[in-house]
């Protein structure tokens, strides 16, 4: 039996995902043909310097490590809640880096997001234009480059790509799910439960294709992947992180299909570790700012990145202590309703 945990929260990349035990029988998937794990640099936006830094410096708590492993073992989505600035979206980058899961797929949710957006996008107008061009070209000459097929005008979305039959789990961030339309969590239920979906346009086209296989673009790359008869089924269930700022409640049917992690504001020790990871050993003034941040966070909402901004500028600016205090106060305003009598 593999040793718990697979994810250790050490920020040191390793192949521990290969030691993940077989899933529970009710979470086993058999999609194919099996696709190799993508190269870590396949998606330039996913390995940008800011995201790489967030992955390298993430400071996971013991509770976070335990629940990430629970989601990995159970092949369940991880619903991460908590106030702004507690590292909800950074977590998936840290896990993907440590477990070598490849580029993180990211789906930013808005009030207009639908399940279809996450699965795939199809542009029928561009296909119609290509078909007209192809017809005109055939009138003049014989063409071997027909771009009028559906597969040339369809791209898988982040969720659709995550559910491809990869040999290793892909990492998917569904960011700020609480901003979605009321129906989206329920719409996600069946796809995340079954680990599969259909593309109706390809299902219809498959009836006319000799082998029924279409080569379509995956999210984040210009590489094509095979989709047989318009149906996609995962092999290794992806590591799915859904983040929420707690602005709404989710239906019980949705919650029972997720592992839930609530991130709290860090304590003084954890804050010092975060500062150390990002900016090096905190000096005396940085520790003063940490203490002030902690004392004020009990009155109103503050985010950790506000503290990091204040410490960074305090080290960079050639100002006296009074000026630094005023600057820090301006950089750390409350994000919500705060007491009128607050003094920095």
ChimeraX attribute file (.defattr): number of C-alpha atoms within 10 A of each C-alpha:
attribute: neighborCount
match mode: 1-to-1
recipient: residues
	/A:1	6
	/A:2	10
	/A:3	9
	/A:4	13
	/A:5	18
	/A:6	24
	/A:7	27
	/A:8	20
	/A:9	22
	/A:10	16
	/A:11	19
	/A:12	13
	/A:13	17
	/A:14	15
	/A:15	13
	/A:16	16
	/A:17	17
	/A:18	12
	/A:19	13
	/A:20	18
	/A:21	14
	/A:22	11
	/A:23	15
	/A:24	10
	/A:25	8
	/A:26	10
	/A:27	16
	/A:28	17
	/A:29	17
	/A:30	13
	/A:31	21
	/A:32	17
	/A:33	16
	/A:34	15
	/A:35	15
	/A:36	10
	/A:37	16
	/A:38	17
	/A:39	11
	/A:40	16
	/A:41	12
	/A:42	15
	/A:43	18
	/A:44	12
	/A:45	15
	/A:46	19
	/A:47	19
	/A:48	11
	/A:49	11
	/A:50	10
	/A:51	15
	/A:52	15
	/A:53	16
	/A:54	19
	/A:55	21
	/A:56	20
	/A:57	19
	/A:58	22
	/A:59	22
	/A:60	19
	/A:61	12
	/A:62	11
	/A:63	11
	/A:64	19
	/A:65	17
	/A:66	18
	/A:67	18
	/A:68	27
	/A:69	18
	/A:70	20
	/A:71	19
	/A:72	24
	/A:73	18
	/A:74	19
	/A:75	27
	/A:76	23
	/A:77	24
	/A:78	25
	/A:79	22
	/A:80	25
	/A:81	22
	/A:82	18
	/A:83	19
	/A:84	19
	/A:85	18
	/A:86	20
	/A:87	23
	/A:88	24
	/A:89	20
	/A:90	20
	/A:91	22
	/A:92	27
	/A:93	26
	/A:94	28
	/A:95	26
	/A:96	23
	/A:97	22
	/A:98	24
	/A:99	23
	/A:100	23
	/A:101	23
	/A:102	23
	/A:103	24
	/A:104	27
	/A:105	24
	/A:106	23
	/A:107	19
	/A:108	14
	/A:109	21
	/A:110	14
	/A:111	12
	/A:112	10
	/A:113	16
	/A:114	17
	/A:115	17
	/A:116	15
	/A:117	17
	/A:118	22
	/A:119	21
	/A:120	19
	/A:121	15
	/A:122	18
	/A:123	12
	/A:124	12
	/A:125	10
	/A:126	16
	/A:127	19
	/A:128	15
	/A:129	12
	/A:130	18
	/A:131	16
	/A:132	13
	/A:133	14
	/A:134	17
	/A:135	13
	/A:136	11
	/A:137	13
	/A:138	13
	/A:139	9
	/A:140	8
	/A:141	8
	/A:142	9
	/A:143	11
	/A:144	7
	/A:145	7
	/A:146	14
	/A:147	16
	/A:148	18
	/A:149	15
	/A:150	19
	/A:151	21
	/A:152	19
	/A:153	19
	/A:154	22
	/A:155	23
	/A:156	25
	/A:157	22
	/A:158	24
	/A:159	28
	/A:160	28
	/A:161	25
	/A:162	30
	/A:163	26
	/A:164	31
	/A:165	28
	/A:166	23
	/A:167	19
	/A:168	22
	/A:169	26
	/A:170	26
	/A:171	26
	/A:172	25
	/A:173	26
	/A:174	21
	/A:175	21
	/A:176	21
	/A:177	26
	/A:178	22
	/A:179	19
	/A:180	18
	/A:181	14
	/A:182	15
	/A:183	11
	/A:184	18
	/A:185	19
	/A:186	15
	/A:187	14
	/A:188	15
	/A:189	16
	/A:190	13
	/A:191	18
	/A:192	21
	/A:193	14
	/A:194	15
	/A:195	26
	/A:196	20
	/A:197	18
	/A:198	16
	/A:199	20
	/A:200	12
	/A:201	14
	/A:202	23
	/A:203	18
	/A:204	13
	/A:205	17
	/A:206	18
	/A:207	11
	/A:208	9
	/A:209	12
	/A:210	7
	/A:211	10
	/A:212	17
	/A:213	19
	/A:214	22
	/A:215	16
	/A:216	20
	/A:217	21
	/A:218	21
	/A:219	22
	/A:220	20
	/A:221	13
	/A:222	12
	/A:223	11
	/A:224	16
	/A:225	16
	/A:226	19
	/A:227	24
	/A:228	18
	/A:229	21
	/A:230	19
	/A:231	16
	/A:232	21
	/A:233	25
	/A:234	26
	/A:235	23
	/A:236	24
	/A:237	32
	/A:238	26
	/A:239	24
	/A:240	27
	/A:241	26
	/A:242	23
	/A:243	24
	/A:244	23
	/A:245	19
	/A:246	17
	/A:247	13
	/A:248	12
	/A:249	10
	/A:250	14
	/A:251	12
	/A:252	9
	/A:253	11
	/A:254	16
	/A:255	16
	/A:256	10
	/A:257	16
	/A:258	21
	/A:259	19
	/A:260	20
	/A:261	18
	/A:262	18
	/A:263	18
	/A:264	13
	/A:265	20
	/A:266	16
	/A:267	12
	/A:268	14
	/A:269	9
	/A:270	14
	/A:271	21
	/A:272	17
	/A:273	19
	/A:274	22
	/A:275	23
	/A:276	14
	/A:277	17
	/A:278	15
	/A:279	14
	/A:280	11
	/A:281	14
	/A:282	18
	/A:283	12
	/A:284	9
	/A:285	15
	/A:286	20
	/A:287	17
	/A:288	13
	/A:289	22
	/A:290	24
	/A:291	15
	/A:292	14
	/A:293	22
	/A:294	18
	/A:295	12
	/A:296	20
	/A:297	15
	/A:298	11
	/A:299	14
	/A:300	15
	/A:301	18
	/A:302	23
	/A:303	20
	/A:304	19
	/A:305	17
	/A:306	19
	/A:307	21
	/A:308	21
	/A:309	13
	/A:310	22
	/A:311	24
	/A:312	15
	/A:313	15
	/A:314	21
	/A:315	14
	/A:316	9
	/A:317	11
	/A:318	10
	/A:319	13
	/A:320	9
	/A:321	11
	/A:322	9
	/A:323	13
	/A:324	19
	/A:325	17
	/A:326	11
	/A:327	16
	/A:328	21
	/A:329	18
	/A:330	13
	/A:331	17
	/A:332	21
	/A:333	16
	/A:334	18
	/A:335	12
	/A:336	10
	/A:337	9
	/A:338	15
	/A:339	11
	/A:340	6
	/A:341	6
	/A:342	9
	/A:343	7
	/A:344	15
